[in-house]
Amino acid sequence: MALNLNAIGLAALRRLSSSGVVERVGLKTPFEKLLYEGSRRGFQVGAAGNRVFKRVGTLGKPQRPDVAPTGGVFDLTPTEEQAMFREAVARYADERLRAAAADADHAAAAPEDILTEAAELGLAAMSVPEALGGAGEPQSPVTGALITEAMAHGDMGLAIACLAPVGVANVMARYGSVEQQSRYLAAFAEERPPVAAIAIAEPRPLFDPAVLQTRAVRDGDEIVLSGEKSQVPLAADAELLLVSAADDNDDSQVYIVERGLNGIGVDADPGMGVRAAGMGTLRLDNVRVPVTARLGEDEGCDPAELAALSRLAWCGAAVGTAQAVLDYVVPYINDRQAFGEPISHRQSVAFMAADMALELEGMRLATWRAAARAEQGQPFAREAALAHRLCARHGMQIGSNGVQLLGGHGFTTEHPVERWFRDLRAVGVMHGGMCL
Amino acid sequence: MINLENPKRYRGLVDQAHQVAAQMFRPISRTYDRAEHEYPKELDSLAAVLDGMNAGNADGGAGAGKLQQDKNEDGSVVNGRNMAAVLGMFELCWGDVGLALSLPRQGLGNAAIAAVANEEQSKRLEGCWAAMAITEPGAGSDSAAIRTRATVDGDDYVLNGEKIYVTAGGRCDTVVVWATLDPDAGRAAIKSFVVHKDNPGLEVVRLDHKLGIRASDTATLRLTDCRVPKQDLLGSPEIDVKRSFAGAMKTFDNTRPLVAAMAVGLARASLEETRRLLEDAGVTIDYDRPALAQSAAAARFMALEADWEAARLLTLQSAWMADNSQPNSMQASMGKAKAGRVGTEVSLGCVELAGTLGYSENSLLEKWARDAKILDIFEGTQQIQLLIIARRLLDKTSAELK
């Protein structure tokens, strides 16, 4: 059966599946096959630099994320659709990302087949309006947080590689002008969605995304970008970059940078962890973009809000990876024998596990709350900041305890906990890269 | 649909409880901290107000009085009594934990009665002020080791033993006493009995002097041939090895979120006061900027506030689960463990941030830090909560994970 996932749309497939039609006609397996393995038909991830972004569609005004109404009820139950989507993504991530994680970590790059499958999952296409050929689903930070969590449970580095373009699509949907959405957002619904990433961090201590050394200087009808951006996912292959820079008034704004422009240099910069994301340094040496490349054009974007949404994406990743640590450690300490009994029979061991579980749950709830507020159109900077503090600190502690509980075994690459330890340090460090 | 904001339907309740805390508790907070064991007479008029609030609110209102598990018949999500009680307690304990614990007719014994009493008992005991007597000189966290004895004699039980750390034990009119029908039969033989304060066999031996919550009286009670009619036993009189102790412990699934809520309310008071003092000193907390790019005081404050937020949300989660009939033992212990430790860390951290100003009796910050410590001890210590979480997480029995 030849199905073009993007043509039908993941959302449509999901609706089909939840309606019961899928089971009735025995389509469940092909559906899952599509989700998990992909048909590969028509999908490819190409070399950077040769892509031309064409204006498509008939968008009259910019599409903006819907503000979800709240029933005013405190509720921790995902919608049916969210639950189903999360489960599908979790199964994909736990099978495919987990299996590919060690090699990708070693190679400091995501394998092409994983990136292709991620494109086929159509996560970015969900942010594309129907008028531009996308699924036209209302963009949901809560769904985004759930998906990021599920992906990072498989592997954080590969999750970032897969979700970095989704973040660009989300930001385009939230802030892009009609022209920008028609040109760039529409591309995410194409058969070959662009390799894309958000570049915010700069290489210095105490970095603050509101205080940038990367400059955007107006020169006639052009803006000249100069500076250095660090830990940019998919740096070697990215065709489309969202780069934050300070303008003549020292205000931070974001600029759309196509990879083919003169003056762009990229150096690989593999770090302690999340290596599969293919992190690199982006050097901008008098890169000239038209004034229309400013995200949102005259209206600009809300860089503080963008930073908060990015923090929340990293929180989702922290929750997923911390859950992976806990899920790995629990059976290990129950099996591992010392002094004639499982080590989990000792309070010193058991209490560490209990601590990990309760701090993880706190991280998750704080992340959900901030995401839900974002979705409801309420202020969420404070909630995102608090969630991020929790995820940076307790996420790292969970990673460290994970290695500790495996002892010497945890220190070797025979077990994934040492990788999770390295990955979880990223949460307190990164800016940009991902965005809900 | 995922939403972690306070339910709309309880805005009125939260507002009322906050008014009580701000206008009735705060002004007398220091007075009764200094005058330990003096009865806060202001609470009598307040109790009448609260009774009115509770009567007007089908969900039980603020305080510990009426906790039950709810369920919507159509299966939709419920924000019910447990949520309401937790939200009310946040506010009351933002005012003063000791006074909140002294609210007439809102004792932890009332919560136990609400959880396990039969219909006849509930009716008969309506309007009582019930304290909870579990701990003994030789049995604290190990409540299965209690030695207070209940012996059958005709239509009565005869109770003998000593109970300590009975919150509101001096002021209440009723005590729910845990006693064993057979010390050799272990947990299954432990039952709770309603004992009225005018029972000649019940004596208040003394009141303790404490680190904090001094507005709340903490009593030692002695039971000497204390006769209790059989109908005042709560729950089943049978010694059922499988079920009865679990039944007694089930009360905690509903009351732990409430004690966690006390710590959350108290810690919020400390955070608010400290934020005000820091702002006066020129330190603002900027949530848009990374914590580490701000001053050390701002970063410390954000770290404390973040842990407080986690404690608050875990507490709400456990109450939400109770309202929706989801087994919540593990989450109730998570909330209690996190809130217990956060209450102390936050309030002590706030004293440190405020310096000598926070240490002085001129501020309530030092009082809140003293008050906080008990919240990591009673209704199950931090360590007991971790034990409960660990046993569930690791699927261990109490014999395996001691």
HADDOCK unambig.tbl for C-alpha pairs under 7 A between the chains (distance, minus, plus):
assign (segid A and resid 72 and name CA) (segid B and resid 7 and name CA) 5.23 0.50 0.50
assign (segid A and resid 72 and name CA) (segid B and resid 8 and name CA) 5.05 0.50 0.50
assign (segid A and resid 73 and name CA) (segid B and resid 3 and name CA) 6.90 0.50 0.50
assign (segid A and resid 73 and name CA) (segid B and resid 7 and name CA) 4.86 0.50 0.50
assign (segid A and resid 73 and name CA) (segid B and resid 8 and name CA) 6.79 0.50 0.50
assign (segid A and resid 73 and name CA) (segid B and resid 79 and name CA) 6.73 0.50 0.50
assign (segid A and resid 74 and name CA) (segid B and resid 3 and name CA) 5.34 0.50 0.50
assign (segid A and resid 74 and name CA) (segid B and resid 4 and name CA) 5.19 0.50 0.50
assign (segid A and resid 74 and name CA) (segid B and resid 5 and name CA) 5.97 0.50 0.50
assign (segid A and resid 74 and name CA) (segid B and resid 6 and name CA) 6.16 0.50 0.50
assign (segid A and resid 74 and name CA) (segid B and resid 7 and name CA) 5.38 0.50 0.50
assign (segid A and resid 74 and name CA) (segid B and resid 79 and name CA) 6.68 0.50 0.50
assign (segid A and resid 75 and name CA) (segid B and resid 1 and name CA) 6.18 0.50 0.50
assign (segid A and resid 75 and name CA) (segid B and resid 2 and name CA) 5.23 0.50 0.50
assign (segid A and resid 75 and name CA) (segid B and resid 3 and name CA) 5.22 0.50 0.50
assign (segid A and resid 75 and name CA) (segid B and resid 4 and name CA) 6.37 0.50 0.50
assign (segid A and resid 75 and name CA) (segid B and resid 77 and name CA) 6.93 0.50 0.50
assign (segid A and resid 76 and name CA) (segid B and resid 1 and name CA) 6.96 0.50 0.50
assign (segid A and resid 76 and name CA) (segid B and resid 2 and name CA) 4.89 0.50 0.50
assign (segid A and resid 76 and name CA) (segid B and resid 3 and name CA) 6.54 0.50 0.50
assign (segid A and resid 77 and name CA) (segid B and resid 1 and name CA) 5.66 0.50 0.50
assign (segid A and resid 77 and name CA) (segid B and resid 2 and name CA) 5.56 0.50 0.50
assign (segid A and resid 78 and name CA) (segid B and resid 1 and name CA) 5.26 0.50 0.50
assign (segid A and resid 78 and name CA) (segid B and resid 2 and name CA) 5.50 0.50 0.50
assign (segid A and resid 79 and name CA) (segid B and resid 1 and name CA) 5.25 0.50 0.50
assign (segid A and resid 206 and name CA) (segid B and resid 292 and name CA) 6.15 0.50 0.50
assign (segid A and resid 206 and name CA) (segid B and resid 293 and name CA) 5.02 0.50 0.50
assign (segid A and resid 207 and name CA) (segid B and resid 293 and name CA) 6.81 0.50 0.50
assign (segid A and resid 208 and name CA) (segid B and resid 289 and name CA) 6.29 0.50 0.50
assign (segid A and resid 208 and name CA) (segid B and resid 290 and name CA) 6.25 0.50 0.50
assign (segid A and resid 208 and name CA) (segid B and resid 293 and name CA) 6.39 0.50 0.50
assign (segid A and resid 304 and name CA) (segid B and resid 288 and name CA) 5.98 0.50 0.50
assign (segid A and resid 330 and name CA) (segid B and resid 394 and name CA) 6.33 0.50 0.50
assign (segid A and resid 345 and name CA) (segid B and resid 400 and name CA) 5.91 0.50 0.50
assign (segid A and resid 345 and name CA) (segid B and resid 401 and name CA) 4.68 0.50 0.50
assign (segid A and resid 346 and name CA) (segid B and resid 401 and name CA) 6.67 0.50 0.50
assign (segid A and resid 350 and name CA) (segid B and resid 390 and name CA) 5.66 0.50 0.50
assign (segid A and resid 351 and name CA) (segid B and resid 386 and name CA) 5.88 0.50 0.50
assign (segid A and resid 351 and name CA) (segid B and resid 387 and name CA) 6.93 0.50 0.50
assign (segid A and resid 351 and name CA) (segid B and resid 390 and name CA) 6.29 0.50 0.50
assign (segid A and resid 353 and name CA) (segid B and resid 390 and name CA) 6.73 0.50 0.50
assign (segid A and resid 354 and name CA) (segid B and resid 386 and name CA) 5.83 0.50 0.50
assign (segid A and resid 354 and name CA) (segid B and resid 389 and name CA) 5.62 0.50 0.50
assign (segid A and resid 354 and name CA) (segid B and resid 390 and name CA) 4.89 0.50 0.50
assign (segid A and resid 358 and name CA) (segid B and resid 334 and name CA) 5.46 0.50 0.50
assign (segid A and resid 362 and name CA) (segid B and resid 310 and name CA) 4.51 0.50 0.50
assign (segid A and resid 362 and name CA) (segid B and resid 311 and name CA) 6.95 0.50 0.50
assign (segid A and resid 362 and name CA) (segid B and resid 313 and name CA) 6.94 0.50 0.50
assign (segid A and resid 362 and name CA) (segid B and resid 314 and name CA) 6.16 0.50 0.50
assign (segid A and resid 363 and name CA) (segid B and resid 310 and name CA) 6.77 0.50 0.50
assign (segid A and resid 365 and name CA) (segid B and resid 313 and name CA) 6.35 0.50 0.50
assign (segid A and resid 366 and name CA) (segid B and resid 310 and name CA) 6.21 0.50 0.50
assign (segid A and resid 369 and name CA) (segid B and resid 3 and name CA) 6.56 0.50 0.50
assign (segid A and resid 369 and name CA) (segid B and resid 4 and name CA) 5.22 0.50 0.50
assign (segid A and resid 372 and name CA) (segid B and resid 2 and name CA) 6.60 0.50 0.50
assign (segid A and resid 372 and name CA) (segid B and resid 3 and name CA) 5.80 0.50 0.50
assign (segid A and resid 381 and name CA) (segid B and resid 287 and name CA) 5.92 0.50 0.50
assign (segid A and resid 381 and name CA) (segid B and resid 288 and name CA) 6.13 0.50 0.50
assign (segid A and resid 382 and name CA) (segid B and resid 287 and name CA) 5.09 0.50 0.50
assign (segid A and resid 385 and name CA) (segid B and resid 287 and name CA) 5.70 0.50 0.50
assign (segid A and resid 386 and name CA) (segid B and resid 302 and name CA) 6.90 0.50 0.50
assign (segid A and resid 386 and name CA) (segid B and resid 306 and name CA) 4.55 0.50 0.50
assign (segid A and resid 387 and name CA) (segid B and resid 306 and name CA) 6.70 0.50 0.50
assign (segid A and resid 389 and name CA) (segid B and resid 303 and name CA) 6.33 0.50 0.50
assign (segid A and resid 389 and name CA) (segid B and resid 306 and name CA) 6.29 0.50 0.50
assign (segid A and resid 390 and name CA) (segid B and resid 306 and name CA) 6.01 0.50 0.50
assign (segid A and resid 390 and name CA) (segid B and resid 307 and name CA) 6.78 0.50 0.50
